[in-house]
């Protein structure tokens, strides 16, 4: 992951310099703090997830997550100075509008279990909407997957704190399924978003009703997420409408 971290450092260093030269020292200082946090021994994904939890920096963090995902592609070429400059330019409008008045980013408050369930549901609904264009399925992009991953990891941690083994296993299965989608290049298969949507609806129903039969359904969808290849043995269906 050294390559992704090094690229991120170059992008943030350039962004920090541009903010400083534009007489925006407070924002430049905050980017410096973010850069230092991402250069620590903490795993990059965990550091980005922490940044995502800071008020106002969610879109900024999602963009960095997307850069990290792209950087893990073994066929991706080394970023050129042009790419570094373009990424810095893309990050600039994603800074909080009132960044100058905000406190410096710090570690987020742990999410409650209920809030983590709600956040995962909202992230899945956002991914579902974005995956369809003019009513037709397009694909689950790396940025969409990063958005979903950023919500399922806090869900897993909150479930573990609650000692809810079913949801802890569910969250782990969703994360592994997203890894499989990327490894097998399945992002353009509508069954991916259909399965994730069904998983979310099953989770939300079980959390609302607490009925034994709904927890049985949650275990069933978790097993399918853990072993989904049989679902993808047949060719994908024709393009679907939302």
BAFI-3210 file (N, C-alpha, C; in Angstrom, 3 decimals, decimal comma, padded with zeros to 6 digits):
// residues 242
n [1|2|3|4|5|6|7|8|9|10|11|12|13|14|15|16|17|18|19|20|21|22|23|24|25|26|27|28|29|30|31|32|33|34|35|36|37|38|39|40|41|42|43|44|45|46|47|48|49|50|51|52|53|54|55|56|57|58|59|60|61|62|63|64|65|66|67|68|69|70|71|72|73|74|75|76|77|78|79|80|81|82|83|84|85|86|87|88|89|90|91|92|93|94|95|96|97|98|99|100|101|102|103|104|105|106|107|108|109|110|111|112|113|114|115|116|117|118|119|120|121|122|123|124|125|126|127|128|129|130|131|132|133|134|135|136|137|138|139|140|141|142|143|144|145|146|147|148|149|150|151|152|153|154|155|156|157|158|159|160|161|162|163|164|165|166|167|168|169|170|171|172|173|174|175|176|177|178|179|180|181|182|183|184|185|186|187|188|189|190|191|192|193|194|195|196|197|198|199|200|201|202|203|204|205|206|207|208|209|210|211|212|213|214|215|216|217|218|219|220|221|222|223|224|225|226|227|228|229|230|231|232|233|234|235|236|237|238|239|240|241|242]
n.u [000,824|002,181|002,541|000,031|-000,184|002,038|001,396|-000,906|000,190|001,721|-000,300|-001,786|000,193|000,655|-001,886|-002,015|000,050|-001,006|-003,261|-002,033|-000,605|-002,719|-003,583|-004,967|-004,474|-005,464|-006,983|-004,970|-003,349|-004,982|-005,130|-002,489|-002,477|-004,150|-002,587|-000,402|-001,685|-002,350|000,100|001,030|001,722|-000,629|-002,996|-003,812|-006,484|-007,939|-007,230|-008,337|-010,993|-011,446|-011,143|-013,348|-015,368|-015,266|-016,944|-018,070|-015,991|-016,572|-017,075|-014,608|-012,964|-014,058|-013,296|-010,515|-010,446|-011,271|-009,128|-007,223|-008,265|-008,082|-005,324|-004,563|-004,893|-003,288|-002,542|-002,434|-000,794|002,093|001,323|001,467|003,027|001,046|-001,304|-001,217|-001,531|-004,078|-005,647|-005,319|-006,629|-009,219|-009,861|-010,042|-012,631|-014,068|-013,560|-014,835|-017,328|-017,292|-014,741|-012,758|-013,773|-014,017|-013,148|-009,935|-009,524|-010,218|-010,224|-013,234|-016,341|-017,325|-019,746|-023,130|-024,821|-027,379|-027,227|-025,168|-026,338|-028,364|-026,753|-025,453|-027,653|-028,457|-026,191|-026,253|-028,638|-027,915|-025,878|-027,359|-029,059|-027,147|-026,066|-027,760|-028,621|-030,732|-032,746|-031,606|-029,346|-025,929|-023,162|-021,369|-019,342|-015,846|-015,789|-018,383|-018,284|-016,330|-017,717|-019,725|-018,180|-017,071|-019,137|-019,880|-017,794|-017,728|-020,206|-019,694|-017,887|-019,469|-021,451|-019,928|-019,204|-021,687|-021,961|-023,306|-023,463|-024,569|-024,888|-022,285|-021,005|-022,428|-021,602|-018,876|-019,115|-020,236|-018,104|-016,132|-017,441|-017,493|-014,767|-014,458|-016,036|-014,520|-012,110|-012,920|-013,882|-016,648|-018,230|-019,900|-022,121|-025,472|-026,503|-024,915|-025,560|-028,204|-028,035|-026,709|-028,587|-030,751|-029,578|-029,267|-031,982|-032,859|-031,301|-032,218|-034,908|-034,703|-033,535|-035,550|-037,799|-036,888|-037,612|-037,511|-037,666|-036,862|-034,229|-033,306|-033,500|-031,581|-029,259|-029,276|-028,907|-026,430|-024,855|-025,042|-023,709|-021,191|-020,555|-020,861|-020,394|-021,789|-024,049|-023,175|-022,474|-023,994|-024,582|-024,864|-028,068|-030,075|-029,772|-031,146|-033,943|-034,276]
n.v [-001,203|001,038|002,553|003,800|005,363|007,049|008,440|009,771|011,433|013,159|014,425|015,716|017,326|019,082|020,272|021,511|023,390|024,971|026,066|027,544|029,422|030,777|032,432|031,108|030,110|028,706|026,580|025,345|024,528|022,608|020,682|019,944|018,678|016,527|015,253|014,484|012,688|010,666|009,735|008,292|005,335|004,040|001,905|002,674|002,537|002,603|005,114|006,771|006,149|007,175|009,875|010,207|010,176|012,665|015,693|017,299|016,476|014,227|013,839|014,591|012,645|010,347|010,707|010,456|007,797|006,598|007,187|005,631|003,049|002,884|002,987|000,495|-001,191|-003,626|-003,222|-000,567|002,426|004,290|007,286|010,327|013,643|015,291|013,872|013,964|016,733|017,054|015,529|016,967|019,274|018,282|017,694|020,139|021,579|019,943|020,417|021,439|023,982|025,865|025,622|027,222|028,001|025,732|023,258|021,682|018,561|015,609|012,488|010,662|010,449|007,289|005,410|004,768|001,603|001,557|003,902|003,172|001,097|002,547|004,295|002,516|001,608|004,021|004,534|002,334|002,810|005,148|004,194|002,432|004,197|005,661|003,718|003,315|004,755|006,967|005,135|002,755|000,123|000,780|000,516|-000,599|001,568|002,147|004,230|004,173|001,668|002,213|004,072|002,458|000,611|002,274|002,605|000,076|-000,930|000,598|-000,372|-003,084|-002,868|-001,560|-003,480|-005,553|-004,443|-004,441|-007,071|-008,492|-011,084|-011,954|-009,648|-008,712|-010,749|-010,466|-007,880|-008,338|-010,181|-008,611|-006,830|-008,636|-009,554|-007,235|-007,042|-009,315|-008,650|-006,641|-008,027|-009,981|-008,487|-007,743|-005,534|-004,501|-006,093|-006,504|-008,087|-007,772|-005,296|-005,902|-008,032|-006,795|-004,840|-006,424|-007,602|-005,387|-004,648|-006,915|-006,797|-004,324|-004,942|-007,050|-005,679|-003,962|-005,530|-007,636|-010,236|-013,823|-015,228|-013,291|-012,885|-015,370|-015,087|-013,103|-014,525|-016,301|-014,607|-013,661|-015,970|-016,320|-014,036|-014,692|-016,875|-016,350|-017,143|-019,110|-017,806|-016,240|-017,920|-018,293|-016,444|-012,836|-011,187|-009,466|-005,869|-004,169|-002,302|000,375]
n.w [000,000|-000,092|-002,396|-002,905|-000,612|-000,868|-003,222|-002,332|-000,424|-002,058|-003,527|-001,480|-000,402|-002,525|-002,689|-000,181|-000,498|-002,542|-001,301|000,716|-000,814|-001,853|000,091|002,152|004,862|007,136|006,114|004,664|006,765|007,959|005,961|006,078|008,595|008,025|006,101|007,677|009,379|007,586|006,933|009,001|011,046|011,132|009,493|006,097|005,141|007,527|008,498|006,538|006,842|009,381|008,816|007,147|009,017|010,149|010,591|007,700|006,086|004,640|001,828|000,812|001,966|000,763|-001,898|-001,639|-000,808|-003,131|-004,835|-003,549|-003,958|-006,767|-006,973|-006,123|-008,177|-010,026|-012,628|-013,021|-014,016|-012,837|-011,090|-012,849|-012,761|-013,837|-013,235|-010,442|-010,055|-011,161|-009,451|-007,068|-007,817|-008,108|-005,495|-004,224|-004,438|-002,759|-000,156|003,060|002,982|004,984|005,985|007,104|009,495|010,921|013,368|013,705|012,001|013,825|015,681|015,039|016,868|018,181|016,388|017,275|017,498|016,267|014,705|012,991|011,537|010,233|008,719|006,993|005,537|004,295|002,736|001,013|-000,370|-001,695|-003,358|-004,919|-006,295|-007,749|-009,362|-011,414|-014,464|-016,017|-015,547|-016,358|-015,619|-014,927|-013,708|-010,763|-009,467|-008,542|-006,717|-005,665|-004,402|-002,490|-000,955|000,120|001,514|003,435|005,154|005,977|007,479|009,976|010,821|011,300|013,452|015,387|015,731|016,801|019,261|020,420|020,733|018,812|016,990|014,585|012,945|012,948|011,521|009,146|008,277|007,843|005,765|003,719|003,237|002,298|000,048|-001,542|-002,042|-003,616|-005,826|-006,996|-007,502|-009,313|-011,367|-011,511|-011,453|-013,395|-013,452|-012,962|-010,985|-008,792|-007,521|-007,035|-005,207|-003,057|-002,426|-001,648|000,572|002,271|002,677|004,017|006,348|007,459|007,932|009,816|011,942|012,623|013,279|014,894|014,774|014,935|012,481|010,653|011,390|010,667|007,909|007,587|008,211|006,084|003,811|004,470|004,259|001,513|000,599|001,494|-000,050|-002,997|-005,616|-007,010|-007,754|-009,821|-011,839|-014,108|-017,211|-017,020|-016,644|-019,162|-019,560|-016,828|-015,580|-013,198]
ca.u [000,000|003,088|002,334|-001,154|000,108|002,971|000,641|-001,785|001,039|002,059|-001,506|-002,116|001,259|000,387|-003,092|-001,621|000,841|-001,897|-004,080|-001,175|-000,286|-003,968|-003,924|-005,937|-003,554|-006,137|-007,293|-003,688|-002,922|-005,800|-004,659|-001,238|-002,815|-004,662|-001,436|000,367|-002,449|-002,297|001,480|001,376|001,779|-001,992|-003,373|-004,372|-007,942|-008,466|-007,048|-009,318|-012,306|-011,533|-011,363|-014,729|-016,254|-015,147|-018,000|-017,696|-014,907|-016,953|-016,838|-013,163|-012,423|-014,497|-012,447|-009,221|-010,652|-011,335|-007,746|-006,535|-008,755|-007,487|-003,903|-004,323|-005,004|-001,923|-002,255|-002,420|000,531|002,470|000,736|002,361|002,781|-000,238|-002,358|-001,145|-002,124|-005,517|-006,286|-005,357|-007,684|-010,504|-010,121|-010,241|-014,034|-014,669|-013,327|-016,042|-017,521|-016,922|-013,551|-011,964|-014,362|-014,139|-012,025|-009,059|-010,055|-009,724|-010,899|-014,676|-016,996|-017,809|-021,162|-023,976|-025,204|-028,531|-026,766|-024,370|-027,302|-028,986|-025,759|-025,267|-028,840|-028,410|-025,119|-026,707|-029,632|-027,179|-025,205|-028,385|-029,484|-026,047|-025,733|-028,706|-028,653|-031,948|-033,510|-030,870|-028,167|-024,642|-022,173|-021,002|-018,003|-014,943|-016,186|-019,569|-017,840|-015,642|-018,757|-020,389|-017,204|-016,867|-020,264|-020,011|-016,759|-018,262|-021,303|-019,100|-017,316|-020,569|-022,105|-019,040|-019,331|-022,990|-021,902|-024,306|-022,654|-025,178|-024,588|-020,833|-020,717|-023,010|-020,743|-017,666|-019,465|-020,388|-016,764|-015,480|-018,129|-016,996|-013,429|-014,633|-016,555|-013,395|-011,130|-013,491|-014,390|-018,090|-018,925|-020,898|-023,176|-026,582|-026,782|-024,151|-026,360|-029,425|-027,716|-026,427|-029,858|-031,507|-028,910|-029,616|-033,394|-032,956|-030,738|-033,097|-036,111|-034,357|-033,273|-036,806|-038,771|-036,237|-038,328|-036,590|-037,648|-036,106|-032,819|-032,993|-033,276|-030,298|-028,216|-029,289|-028,289|-025,015|-024,212|-024,949|-022,626|-019,926|-020,317|-021,752|-019,973|-022,816|-025,000|-022,603|-022,047|-024,747|-024,365|-025,734|-029,298|-030,080|-029,796|-032,388|-034,363|-034,369]
ca.v [000,000|002,181|003,385|004,643|006,340|008,038|009,287|010,627|012,459|014,136|015,198|016,588|018,334|020,093|020,997|022,365|024,491|025,861|026,806|028,520|030,494|031,500|033,143|030,320|029,386|027,783|025,372|024,698|023,864|021,418|019,675|019,450|017,728|015,320|014,603|013,838|011,530|009,613|009,263|007,578|003,873|003,517|001,458|003,759|002,444|003,036|006,563|007,402|005,960|008,148|011,183|010,196|010,441|014,059|016,492|018,154|015,908|012,923|013,770|014,676|011,329|009,392|010,884|009,852|006,340|006,190|007,199|004,472|001,867|002,885|002,725|-000,924|-001,943|-004,015|-002,792|000,895|003,018|005,222|008,608|011,360|014,955|015,796|013,209|014,530|018,068|016,922|015,049|018,093|020,174|017,646|017,726|021,505|021,943|019,016|020,908|022,043|025,386|026,696|024,979|028,164|028,150|024,425|022,789|020,764|017,206|014,720|011,201|010,796|009,718|005,991|005,414|003,811|000,499|001,972|004,864|002,452|000,398|003,572|004,801|001,504|001,643|005,230|004,368|001,380|003,480|006,078|003,375|001,911|005,291|006,047|002,620|003,323|006,009|007,024|003,915|001,585|-000,175|001,053|-000,301|-000,202|002,114|002,061|005,247|003,655|000,593|002,849|004,669|001,387|000,044|003,222|002,484|-001,287|-001,158|001,026|-001,267|-004,280|-002,548|-001,282|-004,756|-006,305|-003,852|-004,872|-008,533|-008,996|-011,912|-012,053|-008,450|-008,687|-011,652|-009,846|-006,780|-008,941|-010,800|-007,544|-006,368|-009,649|-009,578|-006,094|-007,416|-010,281|-007,931|-005,956|-009,002|-010,719|-007,512|-007,965|-004,283|-004,230|-007,111|-005,951|-008,950|-007,261|-004,301|-006,565|-008,795|-005,845|-004,206|-007,428|-007,746|-004,225|-004,736|-007,983|-006,258|-003,300|-005,610|-007,782|-004,724|-003,316|-006,474|-008,555|-011,508|-014,935|-015,574|-012,274|-013,171|-016,516|-014,530|-012,400|-015,546|-016,846|-013,654|-013,604|-017,141|-016,070|-013,063|-015,381|-017,836|-015,838|-017,473|-019,881|-016,836|-015,617|-018,932|-018,066|-015,110|-011,825|-010,910|-008,249|-004,646|-003,982|-000,953|000,575]
ca.w [000,000|-000,044|-003,572|-002,725|000,441|-001,412|-004,153|-001,548|000,181|-003,095|-003,846|-000,353|-000,277|-003,546|-002,285|000,943|-001,040|-003,298|-000,343|001,387|-001,754|-002,121|001,327|002,918|005,752|008,040|005,356|004,373|007,988|008,179|005,004|006,642|009,648|007,363|005,467|008,737|009,858|006,574|006,808|010,234|010,950|011,083|008,149|005,303|005,103|008,823|008,595|005,649|007,448|010,471|008,190|006,652|010,133|010,595|009,975|006,579|005,279|004,109|000,381|000,641|002,297|-000,249|-003,073|-001,317|-000,823|-004,537|-005,325|-002,973|-004,664|-008,104|-006,842|-005,847|-009,437|-010,412|-013,994|-013,079|-014,186|-011,780|-011,336|-013,376|-012,152|-014,325|-012,462|-009,091|-010,116|-011,433|-008,227|-006,123|-008,297|-007,838|-004,052|-003,747|-004,166|-001,807|001,200|003,635|002,608|006,133|006,548|007,888|010,829|011,544|014,170|012,987|012,041|014,861|015,617|015,180|017,947|017,715|016,042|017,964|016,621|015,457|013,711|011,992|010,668|009,394|007,771|005,946|004,687|003,465|001,748|000,002|-001,211|-002,563|-004,377|-005,826|-007,181|-008,637|-010,272|-012,529|-015,212|-016,832|-015,348|-016,815|-014,809|-015,580|-013,004|-009,410|-009,655|-007,386|-005,739|-004,980|-003,512|-001,358|-000,117|000,855|002,444|004,535|006,091|006,501|008,504|011,281|011,191|011,893|014,757|016,319|016,025|017,694|020,586|020,934|020,773|017,867|016,099|013,256|012,157|012,769|010,403|007,950|007,839|007,301|004,485|002,725|002,895|001,476|-001,242|-002,311|-002,502|-004,702|-007,000|-007,622|-007,989|-010,452|-012,353|-011,602|-011,175|-014,416|-013,382|-012,179|-009,832|-007,657|-006,796|-006,574|-004,002|-001,980|-002,053|-000,899|001,870|003,085|003,078|005,013|007,590|008,027|008,440|011,036|013,015|013,010|013,841|015,838|014,693|014,642|011,052|009,929|011,649|009,808|006,568|007,630|008,139|004,725|002,889|004,835|003,648|000,075|000,417|001,757|-001,132|-004,043|-006,980|-007,700|-008,311|-011,009|-012,798|-015,345|-017,768|-016,421|-017,394|-019,972|-018,747|-016,083|-015,222|-011,742]
c.u [000,863|002,857|001,164|-000,878|001,031|002,261|-000,247|-001,000|001,394|000,873|-001,815|-001,061|001,039|-000,835|-002,788|-000,858|-000,055|-002,777|-003,268|-000,870|-001,514|-004,474|-005,055|-005,160|-004,239|-006,460|-006,025|-003,193|-003,698|-005,431|-003,325|-001,477|-003,326|-003,500|-000,602|-000,348|-002,353|-000,896|001,923|001,413|000,393|-002,308|-004,112|-005,896|-008,560|-008,351|-008,070|-010,726|-012,515|-011,800|-012,800|-015,711|-016,186|-016,165|-017,447|-016,648|-015,276|-016,681|-015,350|-012,534|-012,819|-013,647|-011,063|-009,319|-010,661|-009,933|-006,989|-006,955|-008,135|-006,010|-003,575|-004,437|-003,598|-001,535|-002,205|-000,985|000,821|001,896|001,798|002,122|001,457|-001,386|-002,386|-001,822|-003,634|-006,249|-006,360|-006,470|-009,065|-010,869|-010,511|-011,705|-014,724|-014,384|-014,607|-016,132|-017,104|-015,673|-012,768|-012,495|-014,420|-012,930|-011,189|-009,611|-009,416|-010,475|-012,390|-015,184|-017,474|-019,311|-021,903|-024,387|-026,357|-028,115|-025,967|-025,267|-027,949|-028,008|-025,514|-026,449|-028,838|-027,346|-025,554|-027,741|-028,949|-026,472|-026,215|-028,850|-028,396|-025,739|-026,661|-028,728|-029,841|-032,725|-032,806|-029,626|-026,902|-023,562|-022,050|-019,555|-017,156|-015,348|-017,434|-019,181|-017,138|-016,650|-019,440|-019,446|-017,016|-018,007|-020,352|-018,947|-017,192|-019,417|-020,750|-018,540|-018,417|-021,281|-021,254|-019,126|-020,649|-023,054|-023,013|-023,560|-023,229|-024,801|-023,075|-020,436|-021,245|-022,085|-019,447|-017,944|-019,632|-019,013|-016,042|-016,118|-017,666|-015,586|-013,518|-015,112|-015,416|-012,416|-011,616|-014,060|-015,886|-018,899|-020,010|-022,044|-024,271|-026,883|-026,007|-025,003|-027,665|-029,176|-027,458|-027,710|-030,705|-030,910|-029,271|-031,062|-033,589|-032,429|-031,700|-034,349|-035,825|-034,142|-034,559|-037,735|-038,198|-036,937|-037,349|-036,518|-036,867|-034,607|-032,381|-032,702|-031,941|-029,139|-028,129|-028,593|-026,805|-024,267|-024,061|-023,842|-021,259|-019,555|-021,178|-021,463|-021,014|-023,843|-024,510|-022,105|-022,747|-024,446|-025,293|-026,966|-029,138|-030,210|-031,162|-032,697|-034,451|-035,800]
c.v [001,260|003,117|004,320|005,736|007,444|008,996|010,260|011,759|013,549|015,032|016,187|017,662|019,458|020,924|021,953|023,590|025,489|026,683|027,887|029,702|031,309|032,234|032,450|029,462|028,396|026,463|024,610|023,930|022,593|020,310|019,100|018,427|016,418|014,536|013,863|012,588|010,360|009,072|008,460|006,076|003,241|003,048|002,562|003,727|002,942|004,549|007,297|007,276|006,944|009,541|011,300|010,551|011,859|014,911|017,391|017,561|014,573|012,814|013,809|013,304|010,285|009,494|010,264|008,326|005,811|006,176|005,980|003,186|001,768|002,525|001,274|-001,787|-002,312|-003,564|-001,272|001,400|003,977|006,604|009,602|012,667|015,564|015,194|013,751|015,897|017,994|016,457|016,155|019,062|019,605|017,720|019,112|021,846|021,018|019,387|021,515|023,524|026,316|026,154|025,927|028,294|026,841|024,131|021,831|019,353|016,388|013,411|011,352|010,055|008,370|006,053|004,425|002,740|000,914|002,947|004,181|001,682|001,388|004,082|003,804|001,508|002,848|005,111|003,418|002,013|004,456|005,330|002,867|002,989|005,616|004,978|002,564|004,717|005,988|005,719|002,652|001,386|000,126|000,191|000,202|000,270|001,927|003,056|004,809|002,575|001,167|003,476|003,602|000,776|000,953|003,179|001,088|-001,576|-000,638|000,151|-002,520|-004,019|-002,295|-002,571|-005,591|-005,769|-004,256|-006,386|-009,146|-009,779|-011,986|-010,855|-008,300|-009,559|-011,077|-008,754|-007,314|-009,553|-009,751|-007,038|-007,346|-009,734|-008,417|-006,359|-008,367|-009,604|-007,247|-006,944|-009,726|-009,794|-007,696|-006,685|-003,962|-005,216|-006,613|-006,798|-008,504|-006,292|-004,923|-007,331|-007,867|-005,161|-005,165|-007,626|-006,590|-004,300|-005,803|-007,501|-005,273|-003,934|-006,327|-006,836|-004,042|-004,278|-007,327|-009,908|-012,633|-015,272|-014,558|-012,425|-014,415|-016,035|-013,797|-013,394|-016,138|-015,901|-013,506|-014,771|-016,948|-015,060|-013,713|-016,343|-017,472|-016,366|-018,284|-018,960|-016,287|-016,640|-018,764|-016,676|-014,104|-011,599|-009,670|-007,043|-004,448|-002,531|-000,857|000,356]
c.w [000,000|-001,216|-003,428|-001,694|-000,085|-002,370|-003,392|-000,899|-000,829|-003,418|-002,719|-000,142|-001,298|-003,184|-001,141|000,448|-001,781|-002,360|000,355|000,476|-002,128|-000,891|002,079|003,922|006,681|007,344|005,008|005,597|008,257|007,197|005,485|007,739|009,062|006,754|006,515|009,249|008,879|006,371|008,018|009,979|010,899|009,660|007,390|005,302|006,406|008,975|007,725|006,220|008,596|009,917|007,689|007,775|010,661|009,849|008,879|005,658|004,640|002,609|000,059|000,884|001,265|-001,514|-002,837|-001,300|-002,251|-005,150|-004,813|-003,679|-006,059|-008,023|-006,582|-007,097|-009,912|-011,816|-014,139|-013,215|-013,035|-012,086|-011,822|-012,629|-012,594|-013,512|-011,035|-009,061|-010,326|-010,174|-007,172|-006,508|-007,999|-006,346|-003,551|-003,485|-003,172|-000,357|001,755|003,301|003,739|006,799|007,440|009,309|011,590|012,415|013,341|013,091|013,148|014,777|015,843|016,408|017,405|017,449|016,928|016,965|015,703|014,363|012,612|011,027|009,711|008,329|006,643|004,990|003,757|002,383|000,638|-000,921|-002,175|-003,684|-005,393|-006,800|-008,205|-009,664|-011,476|-013,156|-016,166|-016,751|-015,771|-015,963|-015,604|-014,942|-011,570|-009,481|-008,391|-006,305|-004,973|-003,982|-002,286|-000,409|000,731|001,897|003,673|005,533|006,691|007,561|009,874|011,761|011,874|013,283|015,792|016,704|016,976|019,122|021,249|021,127|019,934|016,784|014,688|012,376|011,968|011,591|009,095|007,403|007,229|005,927|003,392|002,283|001,987|000,092|-002,124|-002,834|-003,690|-005,977|-007,741|-008,237|-009,237|-011,520|-012,598|-011,459|-012,193|-014,436|-012,448|-010,951|-008,590|-006,841|-006,295|-005,274|-002,819|-001,500|-001,235|000,492|002,793|003,570|004,149|006,362|008,245|008,622|009,753|012,211|013,499|013,748|014,970|015,864|014,340|013,159|010,228|010,189|010,877|008,387|006,505|007,530|006,737|003,745|003,199|004,209|002,150|-000,236|000,610|000,635|-002,340|-005,451|-007,732|-008,359|-009,643|-012,032|-014,140|-015,892|-017,125|-017,261|-018,249|-019,055|-018,106|-015,868|-013,716|-011,277]
res [x|x|x|x|x|x|x|x|x|x|x|x|x|x|x|x|x|x|x|x|x|x|x|x|x|x|x|x|x|x|x|x|x|x|x|x|x|x|x|x|x|x|x|x|x|x|x|x|x|x|x|x|x|x|x|x|x|x|x|x|x|x|x|x|x|x|x|x|x|x|x|x|x|x|x|x|x|x|x|x|x|x|x|x|x|x|x|x|x|x|x|x|x|x|x|x|x|x|x|x|x|x|x|x|x|x|x|x|x|x|x|x|x|x|x|x|x|x|x|x|x|x|x|x|x|x|x|x|x|x|x|x|x|x|x|x|x|x|x|x|x|x|x|x|x|x|x|x|x|x|x|x|x|x|x|x|x|x|x|x|x|x|x|x|x|x|x|x|x|x|x|x|x|x|x|x|x|x|x|x|x|x|x|x|x|x|x|x|x|x|x|x|x|x|x|x|x|x|x|x|x|x|x|x|x|x|x|x|x|x|x|x|x|x|x|x|x|x|x|x|x|x|x|x|x|x|x|x|x|x|x|x|x|x|x|x|x|x|x|x|x|x]
***
